[in-house]
Amino acid sequence: MRSFTRTSDSRFALLDVDLERLSLPASLLRRMAFTPIVLSSHLQTLFVGSVRHAVTLPSDQTEGADMYLTGLADVVLRAALGREIDHSDTAEMRRVQAIRYMERHLSESSLDADTVAGALMMSRRTLFAAFAASEHGDTPMVYLRRLRMDQAMRLLTGGPATIREIAHACGFVSNAHFTRTFVKHAGQTPTEFRLANRPSRRARH
């Protein structure tokens, strides 16, 4: 969502959403331009409550609400177009939101399931259900650990950062914890992985 704006009339709010972040094709959305959308009582209650909550958040806590409202806008538009919205659609939307949030906050050692769920205005149970419904059925924390390890591998092979710097960039508070987790994931220590996968001196010249 590019912006959320309260209008001079307290009954209205403006949501400016990037089309590429919605699941619907632009061709379908164009025909809805400047057309009022009548919501069901359930969606109306959900949307109004979410917006009211979002406007009370301090500026440093709006990222999760932004992602949540973008997903909610997608649901509203699908409903307005008569597209069927089933449980799997909603679960996938929430999982994608959670993954995007994780990717933006990988360096934070305090990042966990409760943090992600709270930031995205959903319960811990809803968050776990969204991941359980995916193809692999990983838990949020298993997926977060994989994201951190993938990031660590990229940093180990692509730059001069020290092991300590990479550990902190991936959300680990100590080298020991980072090394233990990395060995379980890759079967090598970070140093061994770096030596085995860095381009040769000849390739760099």
Residue frames as a rotation matrix with the C-alpha (Angstrom) as fourth column:
MET 1
0.586 0.811 0.000 0.00
0.811 -0.586 0.000 0.00
0.000 0.000 -1.000 0.00
ARG 2
-0.221 -0.742 0.633 1.61
0.693 -0.576 -0.434 3.26
0.686 0.343 0.641 -1.05
SER 3
-0.900 -0.090 0.427 -0.37
-0.188 -0.804 -0.565 5.46
0.393 -0.588 0.707 1.33
PHE 4
-0.199 0.861 -0.469 -3.19
0.932 0.314 0.181 5.61
0.303 -0.401 -0.865 3.83
THR 5
-0.915 -0.126 0.384 -4.93
0.096 -0.991 -0.097 8.97
0.392 -0.052 0.918 4.15
ARG 6
-0.326 0.835 -0.443 -7.70
0.820 0.016 -0.572 10.23
-0.471 -0.550 -0.690 6.38
THR 7
-0.415 0.256 0.873 -10.01
0.650 -0.588 0.481 12.62
0.637 0.767 0.078 4.53
SER 8
-0.869 0.119 0.481 -11.71
-0.323 -0.872 -0.368 15.77
0.375 -0.475 0.796 5.81
ASP 9
0.267 0.962 0.061 -14.87
-0.822 0.195 0.535 13.74
0.503 -0.193 0.843 6.17
SER 10
-0.409 -0.518 0.751 -14.24
-0.878 0.447 -0.170 11.35
-0.248 -0.730 -0.637 9.08
ARG 11
0.520 0.676 0.522 -16.54
-0.472 0.737 -0.484 8.76
-0.712 0.005 0.702 7.45
PHE 12
0.987 -0.139 -0.086 -14.04
-0.021 0.413 -0.911 8.16
0.162 0.900 0.404 4.62
ALA 13
0.290 -0.955 0.060 -10.42
-0.285 -0.026 0.958 7.08
-0.913 -0.295 -0.280 4.25
LEU 14
0.760 -0.104 -0.641 -8.27
-0.645 -0.001 -0.765 6.75
0.079 0.995 -0.067 1.13
LEU 15
0.374 -0.653 0.658 -6.17
0.010 0.713 0.701 3.64
-0.927 -0.256 0.273 0.51
ASP 16
0.566 -0.301 -0.767 -3.64
-0.821 -0.282 -0.496 3.96
-0.067 0.911 -0.407 -2.32
VAL 17
0.477 -0.279 0.833 -2.59
-0.145 0.910 0.387 0.41
-0.867 -0.306 0.394 -3.27
ASP 18
-0.441 -0.688 -0.576 0.09
-0.786 -0.014 0.619 -0.72
-0.434 0.725 -0.535 -5.74
LEU 19
0.519 0.722 -0.458 -1.58
-0.855 0.448 -0.263 -2.89
0.015 0.528 0.849 -8.40
GLU 20
-0.032 -0.606 -0.795 1.34
-0.519 0.690 -0.505 -5.32
0.854 0.396 -0.337 -8.48
ARG 21
-0.893 -0.290 0.345 0.68
-0.434 0.346 -0.832 -6.21
0.121 -0.892 -0.435 -4.86
LEU 22
-0.012 0.956 0.293 -2.84
-0.823 0.157 -0.545 -7.38
-0.567 -0.248 0.785 -5.62
SER 23
-0.559 -0.192 0.806 -3.82
0.058 0.961 0.269 -10.81
-0.827 0.197 -0.527 -6.89
LEU 24
0.453 0.834 0.316 -6.28
0.470 0.078 -0.879 -9.49
-0.758 0.546 -0.357 -9.45
PRO 25
-0.337 -0.574 0.746 -5.28
0.936 -0.120 0.331 -8.49
-0.100 0.810 0.578 -13.01
ALA 26
-0.793 -0.062 -0.606 -5.28
0.125 -0.990 -0.062 -4.77
-0.596 -0.125 0.793 -13.81
SER 27
-0.882 0.472 -0.002 -7.76
-0.068 -0.123 0.990 -5.32
0.467 0.873 0.140 -16.66
LEU 28
-0.136 0.858 -0.494 -10.42
0.785 0.398 0.475 -6.37
0.604 -0.324 -0.728 -14.16
LEU 29
-0.248 -0.018 -0.969 -9.65
0.865 -0.453 -0.213 -3.56
-0.435 -0.891 0.128 -11.76
ARG 30
-0.981 -0.192 0.014 -9.90
0.175 -0.861 0.478 -0.80
-0.079 0.471 0.878 -14.37
ARG 31
-0.452 0.877 0.163 -13.60
0.256 -0.047 0.965 -1.39
0.855 0.478 -0.204 -14.87
MET 32
0.247 0.514 -0.821 -14.12
0.935 0.095 0.341 -0.70
0.253 -0.852 -0.457 -11.15
ALA 33
-0.763 -0.646 0.037 -12.48
0.617 -0.744 -0.256 2.74
0.193 -0.173 0.966 -11.26
PHE 34
-0.910 0.342 0.235 -14.52
-0.385 -0.907 -0.169 5.40
0.155 -0.244 0.957 -9.41
THR 35
-0.061 0.908 -0.415 -17.23
-0.237 0.391 0.889 2.84
0.970 0.153 0.191 -8.69
PRO 36
-0.096 0.072 0.993 -18.48
-0.989 -0.118 -0.087 2.61
0.111 -0.990 0.082 -5.09
ILE 37
-0.580 -0.141 -0.802 -18.11
-0.141 0.987 -0.071 -0.86
0.802 0.072 -0.593 -3.60
VAL 38
0.337 0.753 0.565 -20.91
-0.830 -0.046 0.556 -2.18
0.444 -0.657 0.609 -1.42
LEU 39
-0.705 -0.688 -0.172 -19.50
-0.484 0.644 -0.592 -4.46
0.518 -0.334 -0.787 1.25
SER 40
0.153 0.667 -0.729 -21.21
0.339 0.657 0.673 -7.24
0.928 -0.350 -0.126 3.12
SER 41
0.825 0.225 0.518 -21.77
-0.358 -0.500 0.788 -6.49
0.437 -0.836 -0.332 6.79
HIS 42
0.826 -0.559 -0.072 -18.96
0.473 0.618 0.628 -8.89
-0.307 -0.553 0.775 7.73
LEU 43
0.033 -0.853 0.521 -16.40
0.955 -0.128 -0.269 -7.29
0.296 0.507 0.810 5.41
GLN 44
0.337 0.155 0.929 -17.54
0.084 -0.987 0.134 -3.81
0.938 0.033 -0.346 6.37
THR 45
0.984 0.045 0.174 -17.03
-0.169 -0.088 0.982 -4.54
0.059 -0.995 -0.079 10.07
LEU 46
0.558 -0.826 0.080 -13.64
0.757 0.547 0.358 -6.12
-0.340 -0.139 0.930 9.42
PHE 47
0.015 -0.569 0.822 -12.42
0.823 -0.461 -0.333 -3.32
0.568 0.682 0.461 7.15
VAL 48
0.531 0.250 0.809 -13.64
-0.113 -0.926 0.361 -0.45
0.840 -0.283 -0.464 9.34
GLY 49
0.988 -0.156 0.014 -12.18
0.015 0.188 0.982 -2.03
-0.156 -0.970 0.188 12.46
SER 50
0.358 -0.906 0.225 -8.83
0.917 0.387 0.099 -2.60
-0.177 0.171 0.969 10.77
VAL 51
0.041 -0.304 0.952 -8.61
0.547 -0.791 -0.276 0.96
0.836 0.532 0.133 9.46
ARG 52
0.797 0.304 0.523 -9.53
-0.237 -0.639 0.732 2.40
0.556 -0.707 -0.437 12.84
HIS 53
0.830 -0.552 -0.078 -6.79
0.376 0.452 0.809 0.34
-0.411 -0.701 0.583 14.43
ALA 54
0.191 -0.808 0.557 -4.27
0.966 0.054 -0.253 1.37
0.174 0.586 0.791 11.79
VAL 55
0.313 -0.040 0.949 -4.78
0.230 -0.966 -0.116 5.10
0.922 0.255 -0.293 12.28
THR 56
0.938 0.060 0.340 -3.99
-0.301 -0.340 0.891 4.80
0.169 -0.939 -0.301 16.00
LEU 57
0.690 -0.719 -0.080 -0.64
0.721 0.672 0.172 3.10
-0.070 -0.176 0.982 15.50
PRO 58
0.466 -0.636 -0.615 2.59
-0.161 -0.745 0.647 5.07
-0.870 -0.203 -0.450 16.06
SER 59
0.643 -0.159 -0.749 4.59
-0.756 -0.283 -0.589 5.77
-0.118 0.946 -0.303 12.91
ASP 60
-0.417 -0.902 -0.107 7.19
-0.908 0.418 0.021 3.09
0.025 0.106 -0.994 13.69
GLN 61
-0.667 0.229 0.709 4.56
-0.110 0.911 -0.398 0.33
-0.737 -0.344 -0.582 13.84
THR 62
0.201 0.850 -0.487 2.64
-0.644 -0.260 -0.720 0.94
-0.738 0.458 0.495 10.62
GLU 63
-0.596 -0.504 -0.624 4.53
-0.801 0.322 0.505 -1.47
-0.053 0.801 -0.596 8.32
GLY 64
-0.948 0.243 0.204 2.58
0.215 0.965 -0.149 -4.53
-0.233 -0.097 -0.968 9.39
ALA 65
-0.094 0.965 -0.246 -0.72
0.206 -0.223 -0.953 -2.67
-0.974 -0.140 -0.178 9.25
ASP 66
-0.110 -0.047 -0.993 0.18
-0.840 -0.530 0.118 -1.46
-0.532 0.847 0.019 5.75
MET 67
-0.886 -0.284 -0.366 0.69
-0.441 0.759 0.479 -5.04
0.141 0.586 -0.798 4.56
TYR 68
-0.739 0.660 0.131 -2.44
0.440 0.621 -0.648 -6.25
-0.510 -0.422 -0.750 6.31
LEU 69
0.039 0.795 -0.605 -4.63
-0.148 -0.594 -0.790 -3.51
-0.988 0.121 0.094 4.81
THR 70
-0.436 -0.248 -0.865 -3.23
-0.878 -0.092 0.469 -4.21
-0.196 0.964 -0.178 1.35
GLY 71
-0.993 0.071 -0.096 -4.28
0.052 0.982 0.183 -7.84
0.108 0.176 -0.978 1.71
LEU 72
-0.434 0.886 -0.162 -7.65
0.446 0.055 -0.893 -6.79
-0.783 -0.460 -0.419 3.04
ALA 73
-0.106 0.336 -0.936 -8.13
-0.666 -0.723 -0.184 -4.47
-0.739 0.604 0.300 0.05
ASP 74
-0.822 -0.249 -0.512 -7.43
-0.555 0.554 0.621 -7.46
0.129 0.795 -0.593 -2.19
VAL 75
-0.831 0.556 0.029 -10.15
0.501 0.769 -0.397 -9.44
-0.243 -0.315 -0.917 -0.43
VAL 76
-0.150 0.799 -0.583 -12.63
0.050 -0.582 -0.811 -6.56
-0.987 -0.150 0.048 -0.78
LEU 77
-0.294 -0.022 -0.956 -11.92
-0.864 -0.421 0.275 -6.18
-0.409 0.907 0.104 -4.50
ARG 78
-0.976 -0.045 -0.213 -12.28
-0.132 0.899 0.418 -9.91
0.173 0.436 -0.883 -5.12
ALA 79
-0.568 0.819 -0.080 -15.62
0.568 0.320 -0.758 -9.84
-0.595 -0.476 -0.647 -3.32
ALA 80
-0.080 0.526 -0.846 -16.77
-0.347 -0.811 -0.471 -6.83
-0.934 0.256 0.247 -5.37
LEU 81
-0.466 -0.182 -0.866 -15.92
-0.884 0.051 0.465 -8.68
-0.040 0.982 -0.184 -8.59
GLY 82
0.610 0.791 0.052 -17.79
-0.792 0.611 -0.005 -11.75
-0.036 -0.038 0.999 -7.47
ARG 83
-0.097 -0.716 -0.692 -14.63
-0.505 0.634 -0.586 -13.82
0.858 0.293 -0.422 -7.25
GLU 84
0.809 0.392 -0.437 -14.92
0.100 0.642 0.760 -16.74
0.579 -0.659 0.480 -4.85
ILE 85
-0.064 -0.800 0.597 -12.84
-0.778 -0.335 -0.532 -16.25
0.625 -0.499 -0.601 -1.75
ASP 86
0.737 0.304 -0.604 -12.06
0.054 0.864 0.501 -19.50
0.674 -0.402 0.620 -0.02
HIS 87
0.940 -0.341 -0.003 -9.93
0.004 0.001 1.000 -20.40
-0.341 -0.940 0.003 2.98
SER 88
0.321 -0.882 0.346 -6.87
0.882 0.411 0.232 -21.22
-0.347 0.231 0.909 0.88
ASP 89
0.296 -0.162 0.941 -6.91
0.575 -0.757 -0.311 -17.76
0.763 0.633 -0.131 -0.74
THR 90
0.838 0.105 0.535 -6.96
-0.299 -0.732 0.613 -16.03
0.456 -0.674 -0.582 2.62
ALA 91
0.829 -0.552 0.089 -4.33
0.228 0.479 0.847 -18.32
-0.511 -0.682 0.523 4.12
GLU 92
0.221 -0.772 0.597 -1.96
0.974 0.142 -0.177 -17.78
0.052 0.620 0.783 1.21
MET 93
0.477 0.015 0.879 -2.42
0.203 -0.975 -0.093 -14.01
0.855 0.223 -0.468 1.42
ARG 94
0.933 -0.089 0.348 -1.50
-0.358 -0.322 0.877 -14.07
0.034 -0.942 -0.333 5.10
ARG 95
0.634 -0.743 0.215 1.48
0.587 0.643 0.492 -16.36
-0.503 -0.186 0.844 4.52
VAL 96
0.214 -0.538 0.815 2.87
0.835 -0.332 -0.438 -14.07
0.507 0.775 0.379 1.81
GLN 97
0.681 0.085 0.727 2.44
-0.184 -0.942 0.282 -11.06
0.709 -0.326 -0.626 4.08
ALA 98
0.929 -0.327 0.175 4.29
-0.106 0.219 0.970 -12.85
-0.355 -0.919 0.169 6.87
ILE 99
0.417 -0.807 0.419 7.16
0.880 0.474 0.039 -13.85
-0.230 0.352 0.907 4.58
ARG 100
0.311 -0.265 0.913 7.55
0.484 -0.782 -0.392 -10.28
0.818 0.564 -0.115 3.30
TYR 101
0.848 0.033 0.529 7.65
-0.394 -0.628 0.671 -9.02
0.354 -0.778 -0.520 6.87
MET 102
0.798 -0.582 0.156 10.25
0.300 0.609 0.734 -11.61
-0.522 -0.539 0.661 7.85
GLU 103
0.334 -0.690 0.643 12.44
0.919 0.084 -0.386 -10.71
0.212 0.719 0.662 4.87
ARG 104
0.409 -0.121 0.905 12.44
0.090 -0.981 -0.171 -7.06
0.908 0.151 -0.391 5.89
HIS 105
0.608 -0.085 0.790 13.35
-0.748 -0.396 0.533 -7.82
0.267 -0.914 -0.304 9.50
LEU 106
0.718 -0.333 -0.612 15.82
0.208 0.941 -0.268 -10.73
0.665 0.065 0.744 9.23
SER 107
-0.272 -0.948 0.167 18.53
0.110 -0.203 -0.973 -8.85
0.956 -0.246 0.160 11.14
GLU 108
-0.018 0.344 0.939 16.35
-0.872 -0.465 0.154 -8.50
0.490 -0.815 0.308 14.24
SER 109
-0.841 -0.411 -0.351 17.25
-0.207 0.845 -0.493 -11.21
0.499 -0.342 -0.796 16.74
SER 110
-0.765 0.591 0.255 13.92
-0.291 0.036 -0.956 -10.72
-0.574 -0.806 0.144 18.55
LEU 111
-0.294 0.675 -0.676 11.91
-0.939 -0.073 0.335 -11.63
0.177 0.734 0.656 15.45
ASP 112
-0.956 0.073 0.285 9.63
-0.006 0.963 -0.268 -14.56
-0.294 -0.257 -0.921 16.23
ALA 113
-0.611 0.767 0.197 6.13
0.674 0.374 0.637 -15.82
0.415 0.522 -0.745 15.51
ASP 114
0.128 0.680 -0.722 4.51
0.919 -0.355 -0.171 -13.57
-0.372 -0.641 -0.671 18.10
THR 115
-0.429 -0.375 -0.821 6.25
0.101 -0.924 0.369 -10.51
-0.897 0.076 0.435 16.65
VAL 116
-0.998 0.043 0.052 5.17
0.052 -0.014 0.999 -11.33
0.043 0.999 0.012 13.11
ALA 117
-0.335 0.939 -0.075 1.58
0.883 0.341 0.323 -12.10
0.329 0.042 -0.943 14.11
GLY 118
0.088 0.354 -0.931 1.29
0.740 -0.649 -0.176 -8.92
-0.666 -0.674 -0.319 16.16
ALA 119
-0.674 -0.439 -0.595 2.76
-0.029 -0.788 0.614 -6.73
-0.739 0.431 0.518 13.42
LEU 120
-0.953 0.293 -0.081 0.35
-0.053 0.103 0.993 -8.14
0.299 0.951 -0.082 10.85
MET 121
-0.496 0.803 0.330 -2.69
-0.863 -0.415 -0.287 -7.81
-0.094 -0.427 0.899 13.11
MET 122
0.277 0.568 -0.775 -3.43
-0.506 0.772 0.385 -11.54
0.817 0.286 0.501 13.26
SER 123
0.736 0.017 0.677 -3.40
-0.639 0.349 0.685 -14.12
-0.224 -0.937 0.268 16.01
ARG 124
-0.382 -0.902 0.202 -0.54
-0.815 0.431 0.386 -16.59
-0.435 -0.017 -0.900 16.50
ARG 125
-0.171 0.413 0.894 -2.98
0.122 0.910 -0.397 -19.40
-0.978 0.042 -0.206 15.68
THR 126
0.846 0.512 -0.151 -3.95
-0.038 -0.226 -0.974 -17.72
-0.532 0.829 -0.171 12.38
LEU 127
0.299 -0.831 -0.468 -0.30
-0.940 -0.342 0.007 -17.27
-0.166 0.438 -0.883 11.46
PHE 128
-0.590 -0.543 0.597 0.53
-0.487 0.829 0.273 -20.94
-0.644 -0.130 -0.754 12.06
ALA 129
0.203 0.754 0.624 -2.60
0.253 0.575 -0.778 -22.04
-0.946 0.316 -0.074 10.17
ALA 130
0.785 0.065 -0.617 -1.55
-0.501 -0.519 -0.692 -19.95
-0.365 0.852 -0.375 7.15
PHE 131
-0.202 -0.939 -0.280 1.82
-0.976 0.168 0.139 -21.72
-0.084 0.301 -0.950 6.97
ALA 132
-0.499 0.062 0.864 0.32
-0.215 0.957 -0.193 -25.15
-0.839 -0.282 -0.465 7.66
ALA 133
0.549 0.821 0.157 -1.94
0.019 0.176 -0.984 -24.71
-0.836 0.543 0.081 4.62
SER 134
0.291 -0.516 -0.806 1.04
-0.909 -0.412 -0.064 -24.24
-0.299 0.751 -0.589 2.27
GLU 135
0.604 -0.052 -0.795 2.54
-0.516 0.734 -0.441 -26.96
0.607 0.677 0.417 0.08
HIS 136
-0.307 -0.845 -0.438 5.39
-0.073 0.480 -0.874 -27.74
0.949 -0.236 -0.209 2.49
GLY 137
0.643 0.709 -0.290 3.46
0.237 0.176 0.955 -27.10
0.729 -0.683 -0.055 5.70
ASP 138
-0.424 -0.872 -0.247 6.42
0.601 -0.066 -0.796 -25.53
0.678 -0.486 0.552 7.51
THR 139
0.422 0.454 -0.784 5.89
0.879 -0.417 0.231 -23.61
-0.222 -0.787 -0.575 10.72
PRO 140
0.963 -0.057 0.262 6.64
0.029 -0.949 -0.313 -19.87
0.266 0.309 -0.913 10.64
MET 141
0.619 -0.767 0.166 9.84
-0.556 -0.280 0.783 -20.37
-0.554 -0.577 -0.600 12.64
VAL 142
0.176 -0.528 0.831 11.11
0.523 0.765 0.376 -23.14
-0.834 0.368 0.411 10.36
TYR 143
0.618 0.103 0.779 10.53
0.766 -0.303 -0.567 -20.86
0.177 0.947 -0.267 7.38
LEU 144
0.951 -0.286 0.117 12.23
-0.306 -0.927 0.217 -17.95
0.047 -0.242 -0.969 9.16
ARG 145
0.369 -0.856 0.362 15.28
-0.164 0.324 0.932 -20.11
-0.915 -0.403 -0.021 9.90
ARG 146
0.229 -0.251 0.941 15.47
0.867 0.493 -0.079 -21.09
-0.443 0.833 0.330 6.21
LEU 147
0.879 0.118 0.463 15.30
0.342 -0.832 -0.438 -17.43
0.333 0.543 -0.771 5.18
ARG 148
0.785 -0.613 0.092 18.14
-0.505 -0.547 0.668 -16.61
-0.358 -0.571 -0.739 7.55
MET 149
0.172 -0.742 0.648 20.27
0.211 0.670 0.712 -19.46
-0.962 0.014 0.271 6.28
ASP 150
0.477 0.046 0.878 19.66
0.877 0.048 -0.479 -18.53
-0.064 0.998 -0.018 2.64
GLN 151
0.960 -0.124 0.251 20.69
-0.096 -0.988 -0.119 -14.97
0.263 0.091 -0.961 3.44
ALA 152
0.557 -0.794 0.244 23.79
-0.378 0.019 0.925 -16.18
-0.739 -0.608 -0.290 5.26
MET 153
0.216 -0.457 0.863 24.84
0.678 0.706 0.203 -18.30
-0.702 0.541 0.463 2.28
ARG 154
0.730 0.086 0.678 24.48
0.609 -0.532 -0.589 -15.34
0.310 0.842 -0.441 -0.06
LEU 155
0.897 -0.389 0.212 26.59
-0.439 -0.844 0.308 -13.14
0.059 -0.369 -0.927 2.21
LEU 156
0.461 -0.750 0.475 29.25
-0.084 0.496 0.864 -15.82
-0.884 -0.438 0.165 2.72
THR 157
0.078 -0.414 0.907 29.79
0.846 0.509 0.159 -16.25
-0.528 0.755 0.390 -1.01
GLY 158
0.435 0.270 0.859 29.23
0.832 -0.486 -0.269 -12.70
0.345 0.831 -0.436 -2.17
GLY 159
0.678 -0.160 0.718 31.28
-0.163 -0.984 -0.065 -10.29
0.717 -0.073 -0.693 -0.09
PRO 160
-0.282 -0.955 -0.096 34.00
0.017 0.095 -0.995 -9.55
0.959 -0.282 -0.010 2.45
ALA 161
0.361 0.480 0.800 31.81
-0.747 -0.364 0.556 -9.42
0.558 -0.798 0.227 5.58
THR 162
-0.746 -0.640 0.187 33.16
-0.600 0.523 -0.605 -11.28
0.289 -0.564 -0.774 8.60
ILE 163
-0.573 0.525 -0.629 31.37
0.447 0.844 0.296 -14.26
0.686 -0.112 -0.719 10.12
ARG 164
-0.650 0.306 -0.696 30.34
0.640 -0.273 -0.718 -12.09
-0.410 -0.912 -0.018 13.07
GLU 165
-0.764 0.349 -0.543 28.92
-0.461 -0.884 0.081 -9.41
-0.451 0.312 0.836 10.78
ILE 166
-0.647 0.528 -0.551 26.99
-0.372 0.411 0.832 -12.01
0.665 0.743 -0.070 8.79
ALA 167
-0.650 0.393 -0.651 25.64
0.696 0.651 -0.302 -13.60
0.305 -0.649 -0.697 11.97
HIS 168
-0.633 0.394 -0.666 24.28
0.292 -0.676 -0.677 -10.26
-0.717 -0.623 0.313 13.18
ALA 169
-0.754 0.339 -0.562 22.90
-0.644 -0.550 0.532 -9.39
-0.129 0.763 0.633 9.72
CYS 170
-0.517 0.539 -0.665 20.92
-0.153 0.706 0.692 -12.65
0.842 0.459 -0.283 9.83
GLY 171
0.345 0.796 0.498 19.51
-0.584 -0.233 0.777 -12.09
0.735 -0.559 0.384 13.31
PHE 172
0.532 -0.232 -0.814 21.90
0.575 0.805 0.146 -14.15
0.622 -0.545 0.562 15.46
VAL 173
0.928 -0.124 0.350 23.23
-0.317 -0.754 0.575 -12.65
0.193 -0.645 -0.740 18.68
SER 174
0.318 -0.861 0.396 26.31
-0.565 0.163 0.809 -14.88
-0.761 -0.481 -0.435 18.84
ASN 175
-0.202 -0.511 -0.835 28.71
-0.965 0.251 0.080 -16.64
0.169 0.822 -0.544 16.49
ALA 176
-0.907 -0.197 0.373 28.21
-0.309 0.911 -0.271 -19.91
-0.287 -0.362 -0.887 18.36
HIS 177
-0.082 0.964 0.252 24.45
-0.024 0.251 -0.968 -19.94
-0.996 -0.086 0.003 17.83
PHE 178
0.440 0.183 -0.879 24.89
-0.810 -0.343 -0.477 -18.95
-0.388 0.922 -0.003 14.18
THR 179
-0.500 -0.742 -0.446 27.47
-0.855 0.504 0.121 -21.69
0.135 0.442 -0.887 13.58
ARG 180
-0.768 0.268 0.581 25.35
-0.082 0.860 -0.504 -24.41
-0.635 -0.435 -0.639 15.24
THR 181
0.288 0.953 -0.099 22.30
-0.164 -0.052 -0.985 -23.45
-0.944 0.299 0.141 13.18
PHE 182
0.294 -0.243 -0.924 24.34
-0.939 -0.256 -0.231 -23.22
-0.180 0.936 -0.303 9.98
VAL 183
-0.781 -0.624 0.025 25.93
-0.616 0.776 0.139 -26.65
-0.106 0.093 -0.990 10.46
LYS 184
-0.426 0.711 0.559 22.49
0.106 0.653 -0.750 -28.23
-0.899 -0.260 -0.354 10.97
HIS 185
0.552 0.708 -0.440 21.27
-0.289 -0.333 -0.898 -26.57
-0.782 0.623 0.021 7.77
ALA 186
0.652 -0.344 -0.676 24.26
-0.754 -0.194 -0.628 -26.93
0.085 0.919 -0.386 5.45
GLY 187
0.952 -0.301 -0.058 26.37
0.306 0.944 0.119 -29.70
0.019 -0.131 0.991 6.98
GLN 188
-0.030 -0.974 0.225 29.38
0.793 -0.160 -0.587 -27.33
0.608 0.161 0.777 7.12
THR 189
-0.038 -0.057 -0.998 30.56
0.754 -0.656 0.009 -24.50
-0.655 -0.752 0.068 9.30
PRO 190
0.880 0.369 -0.297 30.18
0.131 -0.792 -0.597 -21.00
-0.456 0.487 -0.745 7.82
THR 191
0.168 -0.909 -0.382 33.94
-0.686 -0.386 0.616 -20.82
-0.708 0.159 -0.689 7.26
GLU 192
-0.554 -0.347 0.757 34.02
0.174 0.841 0.512 -24.18
-0.814 0.416 -0.405 5.48
PHE 193
0.383 0.785 0.487 31.07
0.741 0.054 -0.669 -23.16
-0.552 0.617 -0.561 3.31
ARG 194
0.786 -0.117 -0.606 32.76
-0.285 -0.940 -0.188 -19.87
-0.548 0.321 -0.773 2.40
LEU 195
-0.240 -0.969 -0.054 36.01
-0.582 0.099 0.807 -21.55
-0.777 0.225 -0.588 1.41
ALA 196
-0.514 0.070 0.855 34.21
0.438 0.879 0.192 -24.17
-0.738 0.473 -0.482 -0.66
ASN 197
0.262 0.812 0.522 31.92
0.902 -0.014 -0.431 -21.76
-0.342 0.584 -0.736 -2.50
ARG 198
0.445 -0.161 -0.881 33.84
-0.111 -0.986 0.124 -18.52
-0.889 0.043 -0.456 -3.02
PRO 199
0.990 -0.134 -0.040 35.03
-0.036 0.032 -0.999 -17.78
0.135 0.991 0.027 -6.56
SER 200
0.424 -0.904 -0.056 38.70
0.882 0.398 0.251 -18.62
-0.205 -0.156 0.966 -7.13
ARG 201
0.055 -0.509 -0.859 41.29
0.156 -0.846 0.510 -15.87
-0.986 -0.162 0.033 -7.33
ARG 202
-0.858 -0.385 0.340 41.61
0.358 0.028 0.933 -16.57
-0.368 0.923 0.114 -11.05
ALA 203
-0.178 0.880 0.440 37.89
0.965 0.069 0.254 -16.07
0.193 0.470 -0.861 -11.57
ARG 204
0.536 0.396 -0.745 38.01
0.626 -0.779 0.036 -12.67
-0.567 -0.486 -0.666 -9.88
HIS 205
-0.306 -0.729 -0.612 40.69
-0.005 -0.642 0.767 -11.33
-0.952 0.238 0.193 -12.26
